[in-house]
Amino acid sequence: MAKQQKRKGKGNSKNGNKYLSWAFAEAAEYARRYNDQARTIYNRKSSKATASVAYAALAHKLARAAYYIMRDNVEFDGNKLFA
């Protein structure tokens, strides 16, 4: 019986079209640069994986936050996002 493989790399396909995905990637860079909580998330992820994986994870986290903000019509709360 074959060992089951993990499926990786599917999360960022949900960041919308290529322009929206690019915008979230740019937002991830600015978040990493200017937000201490985002920098902590990025550093933790980049210590276990490559820098590009860490950027993609942070961008996807921001994309999910944007979706729920628009869906629920609530204000952004960084403590919820990076907790």
All heavy atoms as an XYZ file, in Angstrom:
665
protein
N       0.839     -1.178      0.000
C       0.000      0.000      0.000
C       0.889      1.248      0.000
O       1.839      1.326      0.755
C      -0.888     -0.024      1.231
C      -2.113      0.821      1.099
S      -3.260      0.487      2.426
C      -4.663      0.201      1.420
N       0.572      2.206     -0.832
C       1.393      3.411     -0.960
C       1.119      4.383      0.179
O      -0.005      4.497      0.662
C       1.108      4.090     -2.296
N       2.172      5.056      0.589
C       2.055      6.060      1.637
C       1.402      7.313      1.062
O       1.732      7.745     -0.037
C       3.452      6.401      2.156
C       3.456      7.339      3.319
C       4.883      7.586      3.776
C       4.911      8.573      4.896
N       6.264      8.868      5.337
N       0.445      7.873      1.786
C      -0.233      9.066      1.290
C       0.651     10.288      1.407
O       1.330     10.475      2.410
C      -1.518      9.315      2.073
C      -2.704      8.857      1.316
C      -3.983      9.432      1.892
O      -4.012      9.899      3.002
N      -5.019      9.372      1.107
N       0.656     11.108      0.368
C       1.451     12.322      0.328
C       0.619     13.502      0.792
O      -0.581     13.543      0.565
C       1.943     12.582     -1.100
C       2.819     11.474     -1.649
C       4.140     11.392     -0.912
O       4.711     12.401     -0.561
N       4.604     10.183     -0.673
N       1.290     14.470      1.416
C       0.617     15.696      1.805
C       0.398     16.564      0.577
O       1.233     16.597     -0.318
C       1.463     16.480      2.813
C       1.530     15.860      4.171
C       2.298     16.769      5.095
C       2.375     16.189      6.475
N       3.120     17.075      7.381
N      -0.705     17.272      0.557
C      -0.970     18.202     -0.532
C      -0.562     19.590     -0.074
O      -1.054     20.077      0.935
C      -2.437     18.207     -0.909
C      -2.871     16.926     -1.534
C      -4.287     17.025     -1.984
N      -4.684     15.789     -2.625
C      -5.843     15.607     -3.194
N      -6.729     16.571     -3.205
N      -6.126     14.469     -3.762
N       0.333     20.194     -0.805
C       0.828     21.509     -0.425
C       0.703     22.474     -1.585
O       0.661     22.068     -2.741
C       2.297     21.432     -0.001
C       2.529     20.646      1.266
C       3.970     20.727      1.667
C       4.186     20.062      2.995
N       5.571     20.189      3.429
N       0.664     23.771     -1.255
C       0.713     24.789     -2.269
C      -0.615     25.141     -2.901
O      -0.658     25.748     -3.952
N      -1.725     24.757     -2.308
C      -3.031     25.056     -2.887
C      -3.654     26.307     -2.287
O      -4.614     26.829     -2.824
C      -3.992     23.879     -2.676
C      -3.557     22.621     -3.375
C      -3.686     22.784     -4.864
C      -3.317     21.497     -5.565
N      -3.377     21.614     -6.993
N      -3.152     26.804     -1.167
C      -3.782     27.916     -0.465
C      -3.834     29.210     -1.246
O      -4.843     29.897     -1.260
N      -2.756     29.576     -1.931
C      -2.721     30.862     -2.611
C      -3.497     30.876     -3.916
O      -3.650     31.916     -4.528
C      -1.287     31.303     -2.859
C      -0.680     31.882     -1.610
O      -1.398     32.273     -0.700
N       0.615     31.922     -1.546
N      -3.996     29.728     -4.352
C      -4.849     29.748     -5.540
C      -6.186     30.395     -5.217
O      -6.946     30.730     -6.112
C      -5.056     28.328     -6.065
O      -5.781     27.565     -5.123
N      -6.468     30.586     -3.952
C      -7.720     31.201     -3.524
C      -7.575     32.702     -3.292
O      -8.429     33.309     -2.674
C      -8.216     30.550     -2.228
C      -8.558     29.090     -2.372
C      -9.830     28.934     -3.143
C     -10.282     27.493     -3.093
N     -11.494     27.293     -3.837
N      -6.506     33.320     -3.764
C      -6.302     34.755     -3.569
C      -6.950     35.589     -4.665
O      -6.610     36.739     -4.833
C      -4.810     35.087     -3.512
C      -4.224     34.793     -2.157
O      -4.918     34.363     -1.252
N      -2.947     35.016     -2.008
N      -7.854     35.038     -5.422
C      -8.517     35.797     -6.474
C      -7.748     35.707     -7.780
O      -6.939     34.813     -7.988
N      -7.974     36.656     -8.673
C      -7.284     36.634     -9.959
C      -5.824     37.067     -9.787
O      -5.388     37.383     -8.691
C      -8.018     37.499    -10.990
C      -8.056     38.957    -10.607
O      -7.199     39.446     -9.875
N      -9.043     39.673    -11.104
N      -5.081     37.086    -10.879
C      -3.631     37.338    -10.763
C      -3.331     38.736    -10.243
O      -2.335     38.940     -9.563
C      -2.933     37.092    -12.088
C      -3.363     37.972    -13.218
C      -2.644     37.584    -14.504
C      -3.102     38.441    -15.649
N      -2.427     38.070    -16.897
N      -4.185     39.708    -10.541
C      -3.945     41.077    -10.076
C      -4.234     41.204     -8.574
O      -3.500     41.863     -7.846
C      -4.802     42.068    -10.868
C      -4.542     41.976    -12.337
C      -5.470     41.409    -13.197
C      -3.329     42.414    -12.875
C      -5.221     41.308    -14.551
C      -3.064     42.311    -14.225
C      -4.021     41.752    -15.063
O      -3.764     41.642    -16.397
N      -5.281     40.549     -8.130
C      -5.613     40.562     -6.703
C      -4.555     39.790     -5.917
O      -4.154     40.208     -4.823
C      -6.997     39.965     -6.490
C      -7.657     40.179     -5.142
C      -7.717     41.662     -4.805
C      -9.038     39.585     -5.141
N      -4.097     38.690     -6.481
C      -3.041     37.910     -5.838
C      -1.764     38.739     -5.717
O      -1.077     38.701     -4.694
C      -2.784     36.641     -6.644
O      -1.804     35.865     -6.036
N      -1.440     39.492     -6.765
C      -0.276     40.382     -6.729
C      -0.450     41.442     -5.640
O       0.496     41.754     -4.905
C      -0.089     41.051     -8.087
C       0.925     42.138     -8.073
C       2.278     42.017     -8.133
C       0.656     43.544     -7.953
N       2.874     43.260     -8.070
C       1.890     44.213     -7.959
C      -0.511     44.284     -7.848
C       1.977     45.586     -7.856
C      -0.414     45.661     -7.754
C       0.826     46.291     -7.755
N      -1.653     41.997     -5.529
C      -1.914     43.030     -4.528
C      -1.742     42.477     -3.114
O      -1.181     43.154     -2.238
C      -3.321     43.598     -4.701
N      -2.190     41.256     -2.883
C      -2.010     40.659     -1.561
C      -0.537     40.347     -1.299
O      -0.077     40.438     -0.150
C      -2.863     39.410     -1.393
C      -4.308     39.713     -1.135
C      -5.294     39.261     -1.980
C      -4.689     40.480     -0.044
C      -6.620     39.541     -1.752
C      -6.016     40.779      0.195
C      -6.981     40.307     -0.660
N       0.213     39.997     -2.315
C       1.650     39.776     -2.147
C       2.347     41.081     -1.764
O       3.233     41.102     -0.895
C       2.249     39.201     -3.425
N       1.960     42.186     -2.400
C       2.514     43.495     -2.045
C       2.106     43.888     -0.628
O       2.914     44.421      0.137
C       2.043     44.560     -3.032
C       2.638     44.404     -4.409
C       4.127     44.668     -4.436
O       4.578     45.650     -3.825
O       4.840     43.877     -5.077
N       0.857     43.617     -0.282
C       0.379     43.924      1.072
C       1.135     43.102      2.109
O       1.435     43.597      3.204
C      -1.118     43.654      1.171
N       1.466     41.864      1.764
C       2.238     41.017      2.678
C       3.617     41.604      2.919
O       4.130     41.584      4.040
C       2.341     39.600      2.120
N       4.237     42.140      1.863
C       5.564     42.749      2.021
C       5.496     43.965      2.936
O       6.323     44.136      3.824
C       6.131     43.130      0.651
C       7.371     43.994      0.710
C       8.528     43.362      1.465
O       8.595     42.128      1.569
O       9.382     44.118      1.959
N       4.500     44.820      2.734
C       4.367     46.002      3.588
C       3.991     45.620      5.016
O       4.463     46.236      5.971
C       3.349     46.981      3.006
C       3.934     47.826      1.915
C       3.742     47.499      0.580
C       4.724     48.924      2.209
C       4.297     48.253     -0.424
C       5.293     49.693      1.208
C       5.072     49.353     -0.105
O       5.630     50.101     -1.098
N       3.155     44.599      5.156
C       2.790     44.132      6.499
C       4.026     43.601      7.219
O       4.245     43.885      8.395
C       1.712     43.056      6.405
N       4.844     42.838      6.504
C       6.061     42.302      7.118
C       7.004     43.418      7.521
O       7.639     43.379      8.565
C       6.779     41.371      6.145
C       8.034     40.750      6.750
C       8.935     40.169      5.698
N       9.455     41.171      4.785
C      10.555     41.902      5.010
N      11.230     41.764      6.129
N      10.979     42.781      4.123
N       7.062     44.448      6.702
C       7.995     45.536      6.936
C       7.568     46.433      8.095
O       8.405     46.882      8.874
C       8.099     46.370      5.665
C       9.447     46.970      5.451
C       9.495     47.795      4.206
N       9.611     46.963      3.021
C       9.567     47.433      1.795
N       9.378     48.705      1.565
N       9.699     46.635      0.768
N       6.275     46.696      8.219
C       5.814     47.728      9.145
C       4.951     47.224     10.308
O       4.595     48.012     11.166
C       5.025     48.796      8.383
C       5.868     49.489      7.344
C       5.625     49.309      5.991
C       6.938     50.302      7.717
C       6.406     49.937      5.037
C       7.723     50.924      6.775
C       7.447     50.747      5.431
O       8.233     51.351      4.489
N       4.608     45.938     10.331
C       3.761     45.416     11.399
C       4.536     44.343     12.162
O       4.970     43.349     11.578
C       2.470     44.832     10.804
C       1.489     44.424     11.870
O       1.798     43.617     12.724
N       0.293     44.981     11.799
N       4.679     44.537     13.462
C       5.472     43.603     14.270
C       4.861     42.209     14.309
O       5.570     41.207     14.268
C       5.625     44.134     15.695
C       6.495     45.375     15.748
O       7.349     45.546     14.845
O       6.318     46.190     16.673
N       3.534     42.141     14.390
C       2.876     40.833     14.444
C       3.052     40.076     13.130
O       3.307     38.871     13.134
C       1.395     41.010     14.762
C       1.143     41.557     16.145
C      -0.304     41.942     16.341
O      -0.939     42.494     15.448
N      -0.832     41.643     17.518
N       2.934     40.777     12.014
C       3.124     40.138     10.706
C       4.572     39.682     10.548
O       4.838     38.614      9.989
C       2.741     41.098      9.588
N       5.508     40.484     11.035
C       6.923     40.115     10.966
C       7.186     38.852     11.768
O       7.969     37.984     11.359
C       7.794     41.260     11.472
C       9.263     41.047     11.232
C      10.120     42.234     11.664
N       9.648     43.489     11.091
C       9.167     44.507     11.810
N       9.115     44.421     13.122
N       8.767     45.609     11.218
N       6.541     38.717     12.908
C       6.704     37.517     13.722
C       6.208     36.286     12.984
O       6.869     35.245     12.974
C       5.940     37.680     15.057
O       6.428     38.834     15.731
C       6.108     36.462     15.928
N       5.031     36.398     12.359
C       4.477     35.284     11.579
C       5.426     34.923     10.434
O       5.722     33.753     10.195
C       3.092     35.664     11.008
C       2.080     35.890     12.128
C       2.592     34.618     10.017
C       1.571     34.672     12.806
N       5.908     35.951      9.731
C       6.816     35.727      8.603
C       8.112     35.055      9.071
O       8.566     34.084      8.460
C       7.138     37.053      7.911
C       8.212     36.918      6.875
C       7.913     36.452      5.612
C       9.538     37.241      7.170
C       8.905     36.309      4.655
C      10.524     37.096      6.223
C      10.203     36.634      4.973
O      11.191     36.476      4.046
N       8.695     35.544     10.150
C       9.952     34.972     10.645
C       9.777     33.529     11.093
O      10.646     32.691     10.859
C      10.512     35.818     11.790
C      11.049     37.140     11.301
O      11.370     37.299     10.133
N      11.133     38.105     12.193
N       8.665     33.240     11.740
C       8.407     31.874     12.199
C       8.283     30.934     11.004
O       8.827     29.836     11.006
C       7.137     31.835     13.043
C       6.877     30.469     13.647
C       5.614     30.411     14.487
N       5.482     31.537     15.386
C       4.353     32.223     15.567
N       3.268     31.896     14.901
N       4.290     33.223     16.417
N       7.555     31.386      9.974
C       7.359     30.540      8.793
C       8.649     30.403      7.984
O       8.958     29.311      7.500
C       6.254     31.136      7.921
C       5.822     30.265      6.791
C       5.072     29.062      7.311
C       4.471     28.272      6.167
N       3.782     27.092      6.643
N       9.406     31.497      7.857
C      10.626     31.434      7.056
C      11.726     30.626      7.735
O      12.643     30.148      7.069
C      11.130     32.838      6.716
O      11.529     33.513      7.874
N      11.645     30.452      9.050
C      12.630     29.610      9.724
C      12.391     28.132      9.421
O      13.311     27.327      9.481
C      12.607     29.844     11.231
O      11.419     29.342     11.792
N      11.151     27.789      9.063
C      10.816     26.397      8.761
C      10.755     26.126      7.265
O      10.796     24.969      6.850
C       9.461     26.053      9.378
C       9.445     26.150     10.884
C       8.071     25.894     11.435
C       8.056     26.100     12.940
N       6.737     25.935     13.512
N      10.615     27.170      6.455
C      10.493     27.007      4.999
C      11.274     28.134      4.326
O      11.961     28.896      4.988
C       9.025     27.045      4.597
N      11.126     28.256      3.023
C      11.834     29.307      2.294
C      11.116     30.642      2.448
O       9.969     30.700      2.892
C      11.925     28.960      0.802
O      10.606     28.899      0.258
C      12.627     27.639      0.593
N      11.788     31.703      2.047
C      11.205     33.045      2.160
C       9.976     33.188      1.276
O       8.991     33.827      1.657
C      12.242     34.099      1.789
N      10.000     32.589      0.093
C       8.843     32.706     -0.800
C       7.621     32.001     -0.228
O       6.494     32.470     -0.401
C       9.178     32.164     -2.186
O       9.549     30.816     -2.108
N       7.820     30.901      0.463
C       6.707     30.211      1.116
C       6.154     31.078      2.248
O       4.943     31.174      2.435
C       7.162     28.830      1.644
C       6.108     28.205      2.540
C       7.490     27.906      0.498
N       7.034     31.734      2.971
C       6.596     32.599      4.069
C       5.803     33.792      3.543
O       4.784     34.170      4.122
C       7.804     33.078      4.869
N       6.258     34.393      2.433
C       5.508     35.497      1.824
C       4.132     35.025      1.365
O       3.134     35.701      1.558
C       6.258     36.082      0.629
C       7.279     37.113      1.002
C       8.613     36.919      0.719
C       6.908     38.289      1.626
C       9.562     37.859      1.060
C       7.847     39.232      1.973
C       9.169     39.016      1.680
O      10.091     39.953      2.023
N       4.092     33.861      0.730
C       2.821     33.333      0.230
C       1.860     33.047      1.377
O       0.659     33.319      1.270
C       3.067     32.070     -0.587
N       2.376     32.525      2.483
C       1.527     32.244      3.636
C       0.970     33.530      4.234
O      -0.215     33.600      4.597
C       2.314     31.472      4.689
N       1.797     34.550      4.315
C       1.336     35.831      4.851
C       0.329     36.481      3.908
O      -0.679     37.031      4.345
C       2.532     36.754      5.084
C       2.257     38.071      5.804
C       1.573     37.842      7.150
C       3.553     38.834      5.986
N       0.566     36.383      2.602
C      -0.372     36.934      1.622
C      -1.712     36.217      1.699
O      -2.776     36.847      1.639
C       0.204     36.818      0.218
N      -1.674     34.909      1.857
C      -2.922     34.154      1.952
C      -3.675     34.493      3.233
O      -4.899     34.585      3.245
C      -2.641     32.657      1.879
C      -3.877     31.833      1.861
N      -4.815     31.921      0.861
C      -4.348     30.926      2.728
C      -5.815     31.098      1.124
N      -5.538     30.488      2.253
N      -2.950     34.712      4.304
C      -3.573     35.110      5.569
C      -4.284     36.457      5.409
O      -5.407     36.641      5.888
C      -2.503     35.183      6.662
C      -3.031     35.362      8.059
C      -1.921     35.330      9.061
C      -1.558     33.962      9.494
N      -2.510     33.322     10.389
N      -3.658     37.391      4.712
C      -4.279     38.691      4.457
C      -5.488     38.563      3.533
O      -6.496     39.264      3.703
C      -3.259     39.656      3.871
C      -2.140     40.082      4.814
C      -1.089     40.864      4.063
C      -2.687     40.884      5.978
N      -5.409     37.671      2.556
C      -6.530     37.457      1.638
C      -7.736     36.891      2.373
O      -8.877     37.327      2.154
C      -6.115     36.523      0.508
N      -7.490     35.938      3.252
C      -8.598     35.379      4.050
C      -9.209     36.443      4.932
O     -10.436     36.520      5.080
C      -8.099     34.213      4.907
C      -7.934     32.940      4.154
C      -7.684     31.799      5.123
N      -6.758     32.210      6.165
C      -5.689     31.543      6.529
N      -5.398     30.422      5.940
N      -4.900     31.980      7.477
N      -8.369     37.284      5.526
C      -8.884     38.360      6.385
C      -9.748     39.321      5.583
O     -10.823     39.728      6.031
C      -7.731     39.105      7.042
N      -9.291     39.670      4.375
C     -10.067     40.586      3.528
C     -11.411     39.982      3.170
O     -12.439     40.675      3.160
C      -9.278     40.914      2.267
N     -11.440     38.700      2.889
C     -12.699     38.038      2.559
C     -13.687     38.124      3.725
O     -14.846     38.495      3.537
C     -12.446     36.570      2.187
C     -13.710     35.763      2.099
C     -14.536     35.878      0.992
C     -14.090     34.913      3.132
C     -15.710     35.151      0.907
C     -15.262     34.187      3.060
C     -16.068     34.305      1.950
O     -17.236     33.598      1.872
N     -13.231     37.785      4.921
C     -14.135     37.793      6.072
C     -14.544     39.200      6.475
O     -15.653     39.416      6.954
C     -13.511     37.043      7.252
C     -13.504     35.555      7.020
C     -12.312     34.861      6.869
C     -14.688     34.845      6.913
C     -12.311     33.507      6.634
C     -14.697     33.488      6.676
C     -13.512     32.826      6.539
O     -13.514     31.473      6.291
N     -13.667     40.165      6.265
C     -14.022     41.558      6.549
C     -15.160     42.006      5.634
O     -16.129     42.619      6.077
C     -12.789     42.473      6.392
C     -11.835     42.266      7.557
C     -13.205     43.931      6.289
C     -10.488     42.912      7.365
N     -15.050     41.669      4.354
C     -16.104     42.054      3.406
C     -17.380     41.246      3.620
O     -18.482     41.779      3.516
C     -15.608     41.884      1.973
C     -14.574     42.911      1.588
S     -14.070     42.816     -0.120
C     -13.038     41.361     -0.103
N     -17.243     39.960      3.927
C     -18.416     39.117      4.111
C     -19.218     39.522      5.337
O     -20.441     39.632      5.284
C     -17.997     37.651      4.244
C     -19.193     36.703      4.306
C     -18.801     35.327      4.697
N     -18.500     35.303      6.131
C     -18.221     34.208      6.811
N     -18.158     33.051      6.183
N     -17.956     34.251      8.088
N     -18.517     39.768      6.442
C     -19.200     40.059      7.707
C     -19.386     41.537      7.954
O     -20.007     41.913      8.947
C     -18.412     39.447      8.870
C     -18.304     37.940      8.744
O     -19.140     37.329      8.035
O     -17.377     37.365      9.341
N     -18.807     42.385      7.087
C     -18.918     43.838      7.210
C     -18.450     44.322      8.580
O     -19.169     45.014      9.301
C     -20.354     44.298      6.931
C     -20.419     45.773      6.620
O     -19.414     46.379      6.247
N     -21.589     46.364      6.776
N     -17.223     43.934      8.939
C     -16.625     44.321     10.214
C     -15.327     45.065      9.950
O     -14.803     45.056      8.841
C     -16.353     43.091     11.112
C     -17.647     42.414     11.496
C     -15.425     42.115     10.425
N     -14.802     45.707     10.976
C     -13.528     46.408     10.857
C     -12.370     45.434     11.010
O     -12.498     44.385     11.631
C     -13.420     47.490     11.932
C     -14.358     48.645     11.723
C     -14.140     49.751     12.731
O     -13.077     49.757     13.391
O     -15.027     50.587     12.859
N     -11.223     45.815     10.459
C     -10.012     44.998     10.562
C      -9.531     44.975     12.003
O      -9.482     46.000     12.671
C      -8.923     45.567      9.655
C      -7.615     44.849      9.783
C      -7.434     43.611      9.209
C      -6.569     45.416     10.486
C      -6.223     42.932      9.312
C      -5.356     44.765     10.606
C      -5.193     43.526     10.014
N      -9.187     43.811     12.476
C      -8.644     43.640     13.826
C      -7.375     42.798     13.711
O      -7.434     41.593     13.511
C      -9.663     42.966     14.733
C      -9.198     42.866     16.172
O      -8.138     43.472     16.497
O      -9.881     42.236     16.981
N      -6.235     43.472     13.803
C      -4.948     42.783     13.671
C      -4.722     41.736     14.734
O      -4.047     40.749     14.495
N      -5.290     41.935     15.909
C      -5.125     40.956     16.974
C      -5.812     39.634     16.626
O      -5.323     38.568     16.997
C      -5.656     41.502     18.296
C      -4.834     42.667     18.801
O      -3.633     42.725     18.584
N      -5.481     43.619     19.432
N      -6.922     39.714     15.931
C      -7.586     38.478     15.500
C      -6.795     37.802     14.381
O      -6.676     36.586     14.333
C      -8.998     38.784     14.975
C     -10.036     38.915     16.015
C     -11.364     39.122     15.325
C     -12.507     38.871     16.256
N     -13.799     39.086     15.587
N      -6.279     38.604     13.478
C      -5.564     38.066     12.326
C      -4.276     37.372     12.724
O      -3.977     36.280     12.265
C      -5.265     39.172     11.314
C      -4.461     38.779     10.086
C      -5.237     37.771      9.245
C      -4.124     39.990      9.272
N      -3.501     37.998     13.577
C      -2.175     37.481     13.901
C      -2.116     36.751     15.231
O      -1.038     36.427     15.700
C      -1.155     38.620     13.897
C      -1.034     39.278     12.555
C      -1.374     40.596     12.390
C      -0.589     38.564     11.460
C      -1.253     41.205     11.148
C      -0.474     39.149     10.219
C      -0.808     40.472     10.064
N      -3.243     36.463     15.843
C      -3.257     35.789     17.151
C      -2.974     34.317     17.012
O      -3.043     33.695     16.045
C      -4.591     35.976     17.834
